[in-house]
Amino acid sequence: TIAIPSGVTIANSGTATGFAANTPAFEAVLNADQSYTDNTATKVNFSRETFDTNNCYDNSSNFRFQPQTAGKYFVYSLVLIDVTDLTNKLYTTQISIRKNGSDVKKIDNLYDYSGSSGLDLMTAYVYGILDMNGSSDYLEIYAKGNGDQNGNFRGSSSQDFSYFGAYRILT
């Protein structure tokens, strides 16, 4: 015996309908390297959408997610951060999810560089569950690298080095 959730129907063809999807949902990637000023939080401009179920992510001007459905959302981002001249080094990174312009989830990554010369490249990642009101709330990703010089958030038109995504969690 298989339990069928309330509201779900299964046609003679075997096709099931009535499931609620985890939407809105999107994922966008950084399409090319984006420069940043050393030790300065900078909005990451994820410009290439891999998918966007409800057109809630602006990939051309604001680079933000603004779902029009209220609920809890699982949000995630990973940014590959490097220094522009590999003879210089990177010592710390920071990444944050900003809701309506304020940090709500923030991660500092510290490389223990005592007696060392730092790294050329570091990965910064952040994730969490956030409530969204379904009208005016929006999310953005900010990141920074702290090293010997300015650097880049790594992006590519053919590989997903840096990305940002979210989806509504059914509750």
VMD Tcl script that builds the backbone (N, CA, C; Angstrom):
set m [mol new atoms 513]
animate dup $m
set s [atomselect $m all]
$s set {name element resname resid chain x y z} {
  {N N THR 1 A 0.835 -1.177 0.000}
  {CA C THR 1 A 0.000 0.000 0.000}
  {C C THR 1 A 0.882 1.244 0.000}
  {N N ILE 2 A 0.550 2.180 -0.870}
  {CA C ILE 2 A 1.291 3.434 -0.957}
  {C C ILE 2 A 0.395 4.560 -0.452}
  {N N ALA 3 A 0.886 5.324 0.483}
  {CA C ALA 3 A 0.124 6.467 0.996}
  {C C ALA 3 A 0.260 7.626 0.019}
  {N N ILE 4 A -0.853 8.185 -0.383}
  {CA C ILE 4 A -0.850 9.315 -1.304}
  {C C ILE 4 A -1.222 10.558 -0.496}
  {N N PRO 5 A -0.373 11.589 -0.547}
  {CA C PRO 5 A -0.665 12.810 0.209}
  {C C PRO 5 A -1.982 13.447 -0.223}
  {N N SER 6 A -2.640 14.103 0.716}
  {CA C SER 6 A -3.881 14.809 0.443}
  {C C SER 6 A -3.667 15.838 -0.669}
  {N N GLY 7 A -4.599 15.903 -1.620}
  {CA C GLY 7 A -4.514 16.869 -2.708}
  {C C GLY 7 A -3.775 16.362 -3.928}
  {N N VAL 8 A -3.181 15.197 -3.845}
  {CA C VAL 8 A -2.439 14.629 -4.967}
  {C C VAL 8 A -3.345 13.651 -5.701}
  {N N THR 9 A -3.343 13.732 -7.032}
  {CA C THR 9 A -4.101 12.776 -7.830}
  {C C THR 9 A -3.155 12.076 -8.796}
  {N N ILE 10 A -3.468 10.833 -9.079}
  {CA C ILE 10 A -2.669 10.060 -10.026}
  {C C ILE 10 A -3.600 9.607 -11.150}
  {N N ALA 11 A -3.305 10.053 -12.367}
  {CA C ALA 11 A -4.117 9.715 -13.538}
  {C C ALA 11 A -3.852 8.271 -13.949}
  {N N ASN 12 A -4.708 7.733 -14.809}
  {CA C ASN 12 A -4.518 6.382 -15.318}
  {C C ASN 12 A -3.178 6.226 -16.012}
  {N N SER 13 A -2.662 7.324 -16.566}
  {CA C SER 13 A -1.368 7.266 -17.249}
  {C C SER 13 A -0.211 7.154 -16.261}
  {N N GLY 14 A -0.505 7.370 -14.972}
  {CA C GLY 14 A 0.550 7.320 -13.957}
  {C C GLY 14 A 1.110 8.687 -13.607}
  {N N THR 15 A 0.627 9.725 -14.269}
  {CA C THR 15 A 1.105 11.074 -14.007}
  {C C THR 15 A 0.481 11.603 -12.721}
  {N N ALA 16 A 1.334 12.074 -11.825}
  {CA C ALA 16 A 0.863 12.633 -10.554}
  {C C ALA 16 A 0.793 14.151 -10.656}
  {N N THR 17 A -0.261 14.720 -10.111}
  {CA C THR 17 A -0.407 16.174 -10.048}
  {C C THR 17 A -0.799 16.558 -8.627}
  {N N GLY 18 A -0.659 17.849 -8.337}
  {CA C GLY 18 A -1.070 18.340 -7.023}
  {C C GLY 18 A 0.079 18.490 -6.049}
  {N N PHE 19 A 1.292 18.112 -6.452}
  {CA C PHE 19 A 2.439 18.304 -5.591}
  {C C PHE 19 A 2.801 19.783 -5.559}
  {N N ALA 20 A 3.083 20.293 -4.418}
  {CA C ALA 20 A 3.574 21.669 -4.323}
  {C C ALA 20 A 5.075 21.638 -4.569}
  {N N ALA 21 A 5.549 22.522 -5.407}
  {CA C ALA 21 A 6.972 22.561 -5.747}
  {C C ALA 21 A 7.711 23.516 -4.821}
  {N N ASN 22 A 9.009 23.339 -4.741}
  {CA C ASN 22 A 9.865 24.239 -3.964}
  {C C ASN 22 A 10.183 25.463 -4.821}
  {N N THR 23 A 9.155 26.210 -5.163}
  {CA C THR 23 A 9.341 27.397 -5.976}
  {C C THR 23 A 8.726 28.581 -5.247}
  {N N PRO 24 A 9.197 29.761 -5.526}
  {CA C PRO 24 A 10.197 30.138 -6.498}
  {C C PRO 24 A 11.574 29.570 -6.159}
  {N N ALA 25 A 12.362 29.405 -7.205}
  {CA C ALA 25 A 13.728 28.907 -7.059}
  {C C ALA 25 A 14.574 29.477 -8.188}
  {N N PHE 26 A 15.861 29.669 -7.898}
  {CA C PHE 26 A 16.755 30.164 -8.937}
  {C C PHE 26 A 18.185 29.776 -8.581}
  {N N GLU 27 A 19.042 29.834 -9.586}
  {CA C GLU 27 A 20.488 29.796 -9.382}
  {C C GLU 27 A 21.117 30.638 -10.481}
  {N N ALA 28 A 22.080 31.445 -10.072}
  {CA C ALA 28 A 22.805 32.291 -11.017}
  {C C ALA 28 A 24.290 32.145 -10.736}
  {N N VAL 29 A 25.095 32.326 -11.774}
  {CA C VAL 29 A 26.549 32.190 -11.640}
  {C C VAL 29 A 27.235 33.466 -12.125}
  {N N LEU 30 A 28.458 33.624 -11.685}
  {CA C LEU 30 A 29.276 34.748 -12.135}
  {C C LEU 30 A 29.830 34.382 -13.498}
  {N N ASN 31 A 29.481 35.152 -14.509}
  {CA C ASN 31 A 29.794 34.825 -15.898}
  {C C ASN 31 A 31.231 35.156 -16.299}
  {N N ALA 32 A 31.873 36.066 -15.566}
  {CA C ALA 32 A 33.255 36.478 -15.844}
  {C C ALA 32 A 33.857 36.987 -14.542}
  {N N ASP 33 A 35.179 37.081 -14.494}
  {CA C ASP 33 A 35.821 37.616 -13.294}
  {C C ASP 33 A 35.276 39.002 -12.978}
  {N N GLN 34 A 35.084 39.272 -11.689}
  {CA C GLN 34 A 34.650 40.589 -11.228}
  {C C GLN 34 A 35.701 41.100 -10.247}
  {N N SER 35 A 36.237 42.275 -10.487}
  {CA C SER 35 A 37.284 42.807 -9.607}
  {C C SER 35 A 36.691 43.383 -8.332}
  {N N TYR 36 A 37.501 43.384 -7.275}
  {CA C TYR 36 A 37.118 43.993 -6.005}
  {C C TYR 36 A 38.331 44.745 -5.453}
  {N N THR 37 A 38.050 45.709 -4.596}
  {CA C THR 37 A 39.084 46.453 -3.892}
  {C C THR 37 A 39.414 45.697 -2.616}
  {N N ASP 38 A 40.702 45.547 -2.331}
  {CA C ASP 38 A 41.148 44.777 -1.164}
  {C C ASP 38 A 40.423 45.218 0.109}
  {N N ASN 39 A 39.938 44.229 0.862}
  {CA C ASN 39 A 39.323 44.404 2.178}
  {C C ASN 39 A 38.081 45.307 2.140}
  {N N THR 40 A 37.338 45.266 1.027}
  {CA C THR 40 A 36.121 46.055 0.882}
  {C C THR 40 A 34.977 45.138 0.453}
  {N N ALA 41 A 33.912 45.091 1.245}
  {CA C ALA 41 A 32.750 44.282 0.882}
  {C C ALA 41 A 32.155 44.812 -0.424}
  {N N THR 42 A 31.968 43.905 -1.382}
  {CA C THR 42 A 31.518 44.261 -2.727}
  {C C THR 42 A 30.375 43.339 -3.122}
  {N N LYS 43 A 29.304 43.906 -3.713}
  {CA C LYS 43 A 28.209 43.062 -4.190}
  {C C LYS 43 A 28.711 42.219 -5.349}
  {N N VAL 44 A 28.399 40.920 -5.312}
  {CA C VAL 44 A 28.798 40.022 -6.390}
  {C C VAL 44 A 27.676 40.021 -7.431}
  {N N ASN 45 A 28.041 40.309 -8.672}
  {CA C ASN 45 A 27.071 40.457 -9.761}
  {C C ASN 45 A 26.919 39.152 -10.542}
  {N N PHE 46 A 26.147 38.238 -10.000}
  {CA C PHE 46 A 25.889 36.954 -10.663}
  {C C PHE 46 A 24.983 37.222 -11.864}
  {N N SER 47 A 25.538 37.140 -13.068}
  {CA C SER 47 A 24.807 37.611 -14.242}
  {C C SER 47 A 24.259 36.521 -15.163}
  {N N ARG 48 A 24.655 35.284 -14.965}
  {CA C ARG 48 A 24.144 34.214 -15.849}
  {C C ARG 48 A 23.252 33.279 -15.044}
  {N N GLU 49 A 21.961 33.269 -15.350}
  {CA C GLU 49 A 21.035 32.386 -14.655}
  {C C GLU 49 A 21.145 30.967 -15.214}
  {N N THR 50 A 21.232 29.984 -14.329}
  {CA C THR 50 A 21.137 28.598 -14.782}
  {C C THR 50 A 19.671 28.180 -14.795}
  {N N PHE 51 A 18.857 28.750 -13.878}
  {CA C PHE 51 A 17.407 28.610 -13.931}
  {C C PHE 51 A 16.783 29.673 -13.029}
  {N N ASP 52 A 15.534 29.997 -13.301}
  {CA C ASP 52 A 14.780 30.964 -12.511}
  {C C ASP 52 A 13.305 30.656 -12.746}
  {N N THR 53 A 12.691 29.905 -11.831}
  {CA C THR 53 A 11.340 29.386 -12.059}
  {C C THR 53 A 10.266 30.458 -12.152}
  {N N ASN 54 A 10.432 31.581 -11.459}
  {CA C ASN 54 A 9.379 32.586 -11.403}
  {C C ASN 54 A 9.872 33.995 -11.750}
  {N N ASN 55 A 11.013 34.083 -12.417}
  {CA C ASN 55 A 11.587 35.380 -12.782}
  {C C ASN 55 A 11.752 36.297 -11.572}
  {N N CYS 56 A 12.280 35.749 -10.493}
  {CA C CYS 56 A 12.459 36.514 -9.257}
  {C C CYS 56 A 13.886 37.019 -9.070}
  {N N TYR 57 A 14.808 36.590 -9.917}
  {CA C TYR 57 A 16.195 37.047 -9.800}
  {C C TYR 57 A 16.494 38.034 -10.921}
  {N N ASP 58 A 17.033 39.184 -10.543}
  {CA C ASP 58 A 17.426 40.204 -11.514}
  {C C ASP 58 A 18.900 39.991 -11.841}
  {N N ASN 59 A 19.187 39.500 -13.025}
  {CA C ASN 59 A 20.570 39.186 -13.407}
  {C C ASN 59 A 21.203 40.263 -14.283}
  {N N SER 60 A 20.578 41.461 -14.362}
  {CA C SER 60 A 21.137 42.472 -15.252}
  {C C SER 60 A 21.389 43.834 -14.607}
  {N N SER 61 A 20.705 44.162 -13.514}
  {CA C SER 61 A 20.935 45.490 -12.927}
  {C C SER 61 A 21.138 45.456 -11.418}
  {N N ASN 62 A 20.199 44.876 -10.665}
  {CA C ASN 62 A 20.324 44.852 -9.199}
  {C C ASN 62 A 21.011 43.605 -8.657}
  {N N PHE 63 A 21.024 42.534 -9.437}
  {CA C PHE 63 A 21.649 41.267 -9.031}
  {C C PHE 63 A 21.125 40.837 -7.661}
  {N N ARG 64 A 19.801 40.755 -7.574}
  {CA C ARG 64 A 19.166 40.377 -6.312}
  {C C ARG 64 A 17.998 39.432 -6.568}
  {N N PHE 65 A 17.686 38.672 -5.520}
  {CA C PHE 65 A 16.557 37.742 -5.527}
  {C C PHE 65 A 15.426 38.383 -4.737}
  {N N GLN 66 A 14.258 38.515 -5.375}
  {CA C GLN 66 A 13.108 39.127 -4.723}
  {C C GLN 66 A 11.868 38.295 -5.036}
  {N N PRO 67 A 11.645 37.223 -4.245}
  {CA C PRO 67 A 10.501 36.348 -4.521}
  {C C PRO 67 A 9.182 37.028 -4.153}
  {N N GLN 68 A 8.155 36.736 -4.912}
  {CA C GLN 68 A 6.831 37.290 -4.667}
  {C C GLN 68 A 5.921 36.290 -3.956}
  {N N THR 69 A 6.520 35.265 -3.365}
  {CA C THR 69 A 5.794 34.285 -2.572}
  {C C THR 69 A 6.403 34.268 -1.178}
  {N N ALA 70 A 5.588 34.516 -0.173}
  {CA C ALA 70 A 6.072 34.530 1.204}
  {C C ALA 70 A 6.440 33.119 1.648}
  {N N GLY 71 A 7.411 33.026 2.539}
  {CA C GLY 71 A 7.783 31.730 3.095}
  {C C GLY 71 A 9.222 31.689 3.547}
  {N N LYS 72 A 9.645 30.487 3.907}
  {CA C LYS 72 A 11.029 30.241 4.304}
  {C C LYS 72 A 11.797 29.769 3.077}
  {N N TYR 73 A 13.023 30.293 2.935}
  {CA C TYR 73 A 13.849 29.975 1.773}
  {C C TYR 73 A 15.212 29.483 2.223}
  {N N PHE 74 A 15.678 28.417 1.572}
  {CA C PHE 74 A 17.051 27.988 1.748}
  {C C PHE 74 A 17.878 28.771 0.739}
  {N N VAL 75 A 18.890 29.481 1.233}
  {CA C VAL 75 A 19.709 30.367 0.412}
  {C C VAL 75 A 21.158 29.918 0.517}
  {N N TYR 76 A 21.891 29.947 -0.591}
  {CA C TYR 76 A 23.285 29.514 -0.586}
  {C C TYR 76 A 24.106 30.311 -1.584}
  {N N SER 77 A 25.389 30.423 -1.301}
  {CA C SER 77 A 26.305 31.053 -2.248}
  {C C SER 77 A 27.721 30.571 -1.990}
  {N N LEU 78 A 28.488 30.500 -3.053}
  {CA C LEU 78 A 29.906 30.177 -2.997}
  {C C LEU 78 A 30.612 31.127 -3.958}
  {N N VAL 79 A 31.690 31.739 -3.480}
  {CA C VAL 79 A 32.467 32.647 -4.321}
  {C C VAL 79 A 33.933 32.252 -4.227}
  {N N LEU 80 A 34.561 32.092 -5.374}
  {CA C LEU 80 A 35.986 31.817 -5.473}
  {C C LEU 80 A 36.695 33.166 -5.554}
  {N N ILE 81 A 37.597 33.426 -4.622}
  {CA C ILE 81 A 38.243 34.732 -4.506}
  {C C ILE 81 A 39.745 34.557 -4.693}
  {N N ASP 82 A 40.351 35.429 -5.529}
  {CA C ASP 82 A 41.792 35.349 -5.733}
  {C C ASP 82 A 42.410 36.739 -5.751}
  {N N VAL 83 A 43.724 36.775 -5.776}
  {CA C VAL 83 A 44.464 38.022 -5.952}
  {C C VAL 83 A 44.831 38.118 -7.428}
  {N N THR 84 A 44.906 39.334 -7.953}
  {CA C THR 84 A 45.129 39.485 -9.395}
  {C C THR 84 A 46.553 39.142 -9.808}
  {N N ASP 85 A 47.508 39.369 -8.937}
  {CA C ASP 85 A 48.909 39.047 -9.224}
  {C C ASP 85 A 49.312 37.921 -8.288}
  {N N LEU 86 A 49.565 36.755 -8.820}
  {CA C LEU 86 A 49.807 35.582 -7.986}
  {C C LEU 86 A 51.105 35.638 -7.179}
  {N N THR 87 A 51.905 36.675 -7.362}
  {CA C THR 87 A 53.068 36.833 -6.477}
  {C C THR 87 A 52.634 37.435 -5.143}
  {N N ASN 88 A 51.393 37.979 -5.084}
  {CA C ASN 88 A 50.828 38.485 -3.839}
  {C C ASN 88 A 49.940 37.417 -3.233}
  {N N LYS 89 A 49.488 37.632 -2.007}
  {CA C LYS 89 A 48.734 36.603 -1.297}
  {C C LYS 89 A 47.422 37.132 -0.724}
  {N N LEU 90 A 46.539 36.190 -0.415}
  {CA C LEU 90 A 45.235 36.416 0.181}
  {C C LEU 90 A 45.251 35.766 1.561}
  {N N TYR 91 A 44.743 36.477 2.590}
  {CA C TYR 91 A 44.811 35.965 3.964}
  {C C TYR 91 A 43.449 35.663 4.574}
  {N N THR 92 A 42.438 36.470 4.264}
  {CA C THR 92 A 41.104 36.211 4.779}
  {C C THR 92 A 40.078 36.510 3.693}
  {N N THR 93 A 38.909 35.882 3.827}
  {CA C THR 93 A 37.781 36.197 2.962}
  {C C THR 93 A 36.547 36.339 3.842}
  {N N GLN 94 A 35.559 36.993 3.299}
  {CA C GLN 94 A 34.285 37.141 3.990}
  {C C GLN 94 A 33.190 37.093 2.939}
  {N N ILE 95 A 32.079 36.472 3.294}
  {CA C ILE 95 A 30.920 36.434 2.406}
  {C C ILE 95 A 29.678 36.605 3.263}
  {N N SER 96 A 28.693 37.325 2.730}
  {CA C SER 96 A 27.466 37.523 3.506}
  {C C SER 96 A 26.247 37.520 2.597}
  {N N ILE 97 A 25.156 37.040 3.177}
  {CA C ILE 97 A 23.842 37.191 2.562}
  {C C ILE 97 A 23.261 38.450 3.183}
  {N N ARG 98 A 22.872 39.393 2.337}
  {CA C ARG 98 A 22.237 40.612 2.822}
  {C C ARG 98 A 20.758 40.575 2.472}
  {N N LYS 99 A 19.942 40.810 3.477}
  {CA C LYS 99 A 18.487 40.904 3.282}
  {C C LYS 99 A 18.113 42.370 3.443}
  {N N ASN 100 A 17.521 42.937 2.407}
  {CA C ASN 100 A 17.105 44.342 2.418}
  {C C ASN 100 A 18.261 45.268 2.804}
  {N N GLY 101 A 19.484 44.909 2.384}
  {CA C GLY 101 A 20.646 45.760 2.584}
  {C C GLY 101 A 21.450 45.504 3.846}
  {N N SER 102 A 21.010 44.586 4.710}
  {CA C SER 102 A 21.732 44.311 5.968}
  {C C SER 102 A 22.189 42.860 6.025}
  {N N ASP 103 A 23.395 42.648 6.558}
  {CA C ASP 103 A 23.906 41.287 6.715}
  {C C ASP 103 A 22.993 40.477 7.633}
  {N N VAL 104 A 22.602 39.283 7.179}
  {CA C VAL 104 A 21.823 38.379 8.027}
  {C C VAL 104 A 22.544 37.056 8.246}
  {N N LYS 105 A 23.431 36.686 7.351}
  {CA C LYS 105 A 24.296 35.513 7.496}
  {C C LYS 105 A 25.660 35.929 6.977}
  {N N LYS 106 A 26.694 35.730 7.796}
  {CA C LYS 106 A 28.028 36.153 7.371}
  {C C LYS 106 A 29.055 35.141 7.865}
  {N N ILE 107 A 29.993 34.820 7.002}
  {CA C ILE 107 A 31.059 33.874 7.321}
  {C C ILE 107 A 32.401 34.537 7.043}
  {N N ASP 108 A 33.297 34.492 8.032}
  {CA C ASP 108 A 34.679 34.926 7.853}
  {C C ASP 108 A 35.548 33.689 7.739}
  {N N ASN 109 A 36.357 33.632 6.695}
  {CA C ASN 109 A 37.296 32.527 6.517}
  {C C ASN 109 A 38.698 33.067 6.725}
  {N N LEU 110 A 39.383 32.522 7.704}
  {CA C LEU 110 A 40.727 32.983 8.038}
  {C C LEU 110 A 41.715 31.882 7.724}
  {N N TYR 111 A 42.704 32.211 6.911}
  {CA C TYR 111 A 43.795 31.282 6.657}
  {C C TYR 111 A 44.875 31.563 7.688}
  {N N ASP 112 A 45.301 30.545 8.413}
  {CA C ASP 112 A 46.335 30.715 9.434}
  {C C ASP 112 A 47.669 30.889 8.727}
  {N N TYR 113 A 48.026 32.140 8.516}
  {CA C TYR 113 A 49.210 32.433 7.727}
  {C C TYR 113 A 50.427 32.770 8.567}
  {N N SER 114 A 50.390 32.483 9.855}
  {CA C SER 114 A 51.571 32.744 10.681}
  {C C SER 114 A 52.722 31.877 10.176}
  {N N GLY 115 A 53.799 32.515 9.842}
  {CA C GLY 115 A 54.950 31.788 9.321}
  {C C GLY 115 A 54.761 31.324 7.891}
  {N N SER 116 A 53.686 31.793 7.241}
  {CA C SER 116 A 53.396 31.374 5.880}
  {C C SER 116 A 53.236 32.616 5.011}
  {N N SER 117 A 53.082 32.378 3.741}
  {CA C SER 117 A 52.959 33.510 2.827}
  {C C SER 117 A 51.550 33.661 2.271}
  {N N GLY 118 A 50.537 33.059 2.896}
  {CA C GLY 118 A 49.163 33.199 2.432}
  {C C GLY 118 A 48.840 32.287 1.266}
  {N N LEU 119 A 47.692 32.532 0.662}
  {CA C LEU 119 A 47.212 31.711 -0.447}
  {C C LEU 119 A 46.943 32.581 -1.663}
  {N N ASP 120 A 46.902 31.958 -2.833}
  {CA C ASP 120 A 46.563 32.667 -4.067}
  {C C ASP 120 A 45.057 32.730 -4.281}
  {N N LEU 121 A 44.330 31.741 -3.725}
  {CA C LEU 121 A 42.918 31.546 -4.021}
  {C C LEU 121 A 42.230 30.960 -2.794}
  {N N MET 122 A 41.056 31.486 -2.452}
  {CA C MET 122 A 40.275 30.948 -1.339}
  {C C MET 122 A 38.809 30.856 -1.756}
  {N N THR 123 A 38.096 29.912 -1.151}
  {CA C THR 123 A 36.673 29.745 -1.390}
  {C C THR 123 A 35.907 30.289 -0.196}
  {N N ALA 124 A 34.915 31.119 -0.456}
  {CA C ALA 124 A 34.042 31.634 0.595}
  {C C ALA 124 A 32.631 31.108 0.327}
  {N N TYR 125 A 31.970 30.608 1.363}
  {CA C TYR 125 A 30.622 30.085 1.175}
  {C C TYR 125 A 29.754 30.447 2.370}
  {N N VAL 126 A 28.456 30.569 2.103}
  {CA C VAL 126 A 27.486 30.909 3.136}
  {C C VAL 126 A 26.151 30.281 2.755}
  {N N TYR 127 A 25.368 29.907 3.759}
  {CA C TYR 127 A 24.038 29.373 3.504}
  {C C TYR 127 A 23.190 29.539 4.757}
  {N N GLY 128 A 21.890 29.475 4.582}
  {CA C GLY 128 A 20.985 29.579 5.716}
  {C C GLY 128 A 19.541 29.568 5.262}
  {N N ILE 129 A 18.646 29.561 6.244}
  {CA C ILE 129 A 17.207 29.592 5.995}
  {C C ILE 129 A 16.706 30.960 6.436}
  {N N LEU 130 A 16.005 31.641 5.528}
  {CA C LEU 130 A 15.530 32.994 5.788}
  {C C LEU 130 A 14.049 33.118 5.479}
  {N N ASP 131 A 13.344 33.915 6.286}
  {CA C ASP 131 A 11.946 34.246 6.014}
  {C C ASP 131 A 11.888 35.403 5.030}
  {N N MET 132 A 11.024 35.269 4.031}
  {CA C MET 132 A 10.816 36.336 3.041}
  {C C MET 132 A 9.329 36.686 3.047}
  {N N ASN 133 A 9.008 37.992 2.922}
  {CA C ASN 133 A 7.617 38.430 3.038}
  {C C ASN 133 A 6.804 38.277 1.751}
  {N N GLY 134 A 7.456 37.991 0.632}
  {CA C GLY 134 A 6.728 37.782 -0.618}
  {C C GLY 134 A 6.353 39.060 -1.341}
  {N N SER 135 A 6.862 40.188 -0.884}
  {CA C SER 135 A 6.568 41.434 -1.595}
  {C C SER 135 A 7.820 42.303 -1.723}
  {N N SER 136 A 8.333 42.824 -0.620}
  {CA C SER 136 A 9.440 43.784 -0.706}
  {C C SER 136 A 10.800 43.230 -0.294}
  {N N ASP 137 A 10.858 42.082 0.385}
  {CA C ASP 137 A 12.152 41.531 0.812}
  {C C ASP 137 A 12.990 41.122 -0.389}
  {N N TYR 138 A 14.303 41.386 -0.293}
  {CA C TYR 138 A 15.219 40.956 -1.347}
  {C C TYR 138 A 16.539 40.508 -0.722}
  {N N LEU 139 A 17.280 39.680 -1.469}
  {CA C LEU 139 A 18.558 39.128 -1.020}
  {C C LEU 139 A 19.651 39.435 -2.029}
  {N N GLU 140 A 20.847 39.723 -1.505}
  {CA C GLU 140 A 22.038 39.956 -2.322}
  {C C GLU 140 A 23.221 39.278 -1.642}
  {N N ILE 141 A 24.283 39.053 -2.399}
  {CA C ILE 141 A 25.512 38.476 -1.861}
  {C C ILE 141 A 26.625 39.514 -1.931}
  {N N TYR 142 A 27.312 39.683 -0.813}
  {CA C TYR 142 A 28.495 40.547 -0.739}
  {C C TYR 142 A 29.675 39.690 -0.309}
  {N N ALA 143 A 30.843 39.985 -0.852}
  {CA C ALA 143 A 32.049 39.242 -0.488}
  {C C ALA 143 A 33.237 40.197 -0.474}
  {N N LYS 144 A 34.307 39.750 0.176}
  {CA C LYS 144 A 35.555 40.523 0.139}
  {C C LYS 144 A 36.734 39.602 0.392}
  {N N GLY 145 A 37.862 40.016 -0.136}
  {CA C GLY 145 A 39.124 39.355 0.123}
  {C C GLY 145 A 40.050 40.346 0.802}
  {N N ASN 146 A 40.882 39.847 1.692}
  {CA C ASN 146 A 41.856 40.686 2.385}
  {C C ASN 146 A 43.225 40.053 2.162}
  {N N GLY 147 A 44.068 40.780 1.456}
  {CA C GLY 147 A 45.380 40.245 1.146}
  {C C GLY 147 A 46.370 41.350 0.871}
  {N N ASP 148 A 47.308 41.058 0.004}
  {CA C ASP 148 A 48.356 42.022 -0.331}
  {C C ASP 148 A 47.920 43.038 -1.378}
  {N N GLN 149 A 46.780 42.818 -2.033}
  {CA C GLN 149 A 46.356 43.706 -3.112}
  {C C GLN 149 A 44.890 43.462 -3.464}
  {N N ASN 150 A 44.371 44.203 -4.423}
  {CA C ASN 150 A 43.026 43.975 -4.945}
  {C C ASN 150 A 42.981 42.609 -5.613}
  {N N GLY 151 A 41.762 42.138 -5.894}
  {CA C GLY 151 A 41.650 40.813 -6.496}
  {C C GLY 151 A 40.413 40.666 -7.340}
  {N N ASN 152 A 40.035 39.396 -7.551}
  {CA C ASN 152 A 38.886 39.045 -8.387}
  {C C ASN 152 A 37.999 38.033 -7.690}
  {N N PHE 153 A 36.703 38.152 -7.949}
  {CA C PHE 153 A 35.786 37.041 -7.724}
  {C C PHE 153 A 35.820 36.287 -9.037}
  {N N ARG 154 A 36.098 34.991 -8.988}
  {CA C ARG 154 A 36.292 34.220 -10.210}
  {C C ARG 154 A 34.967 33.863 -10.863}
  {N N GLY 155 A 34.895 34.097 -12.158}
  {CA C GLY 155 A 33.730 33.761 -12.943}
  {C C GLY 155 A 34.152 33.192 -14.282}
  {N N SER 156 A 33.213 32.529 -14.948}
  {CA C SER 156 A 33.501 31.919 -16.236}
  {C C SER 156 A 32.199 31.715 -16.998}
  {N N SER 157 A 32.269 31.827 -18.309}
  {CA C SER 157 A 31.084 31.571 -19.127}
  {C C SER 157 A 30.854 30.077 -19.337}
  {N N SER 158 A 31.830 29.252 -18.990}
  {CA C SER 158 A 31.692 27.809 -19.221}
  {C C SER 158 A 31.764 26.961 -17.954}
  {N N GLN 159 A 32.174 27.553 -16.816}
  {CA C GLN 159 A 32.250 26.806 -15.555}
  {C C GLN 159 A 31.607 27.634 -14.453}
  {N N ASP 160 A 31.049 26.955 -13.475}
  {CA C ASP 160 A 30.363 27.633 -12.377}
  {C C ASP 160 A 31.298 27.762 -11.171}
  {N N PHE 161 A 32.244 28.687 -11.255}
  {CA C PHE 161 A 33.190 28.902 -10.160}
  {C C PHE 161 A 32.511 29.547 -8.955}
  {N N SER 162 A 31.616 30.501 -9.213}
  {CA C SER 162 A 30.940 31.268 -8.163}
  {C C SER 162 A 29.452 31.286 -8.463}
  {N N TYR 163 A 28.621 31.041 -7.431}
  {CA C TYR 163 A 27.188 30.947 -7.686}
  {C C TYR 163 A 26.363 31.383 -6.472}
  {N N PHE 164 A 25.082 31.637 -6.744}
  {CA C PHE 164 A 24.120 32.111 -5.749}
  {C C PHE 164 A 22.771 31.511 -6.111}
  {N N GLY 165 A 22.090 30.931 -5.116}
  {CA C GLY 165 A 20.799 30.342 -5.386}
  {C C GLY 165 A 19.902 30.322 -4.161}
  {N N ALA 166 A 18.621 30.049 -4.391}
  {CA C ALA 166 A 17.655 29.947 -3.296}
  {C C ALA 166 A 16.435 29.193 -3.790}
  {N N TYR 167 A 15.715 28.583 -2.837}
  {CA C TYR 167 A 14.441 27.957 -3.148}
  {C C TYR 167 A 13.567 27.949 -1.904}
  {N N ARG 168 A 12.263 28.032 -2.143}
  {CA C ARG 168 A 11.303 28.033 -1.035}
  {C C ARG 168 A 11.215 26.632 -0.445}
  {N N ILE 169 A 11.167 26.586 0.869}
  {CA C ILE 169 A 11.052 25.315 1.583}
  {C C ILE 169 A 9.585 25.101 1.922}
  {N N LEU 170 A 9.084 23.958 1.589}
  {CA C LEU 170 A 7.699 23.631 1.930}
  {C C LEU 170 A 7.607 23.345 3.430}
  {N N THR 171 A 6.652 23.966 4.066}
  {CA C THR 171 A 6.482 23.741 5.515}
  {C C THR 171 A 5.065 23.341 5.822}
}
mol reanalyze $m
mol bondsrecalc $m
mol representation Tube
mol addrep $m
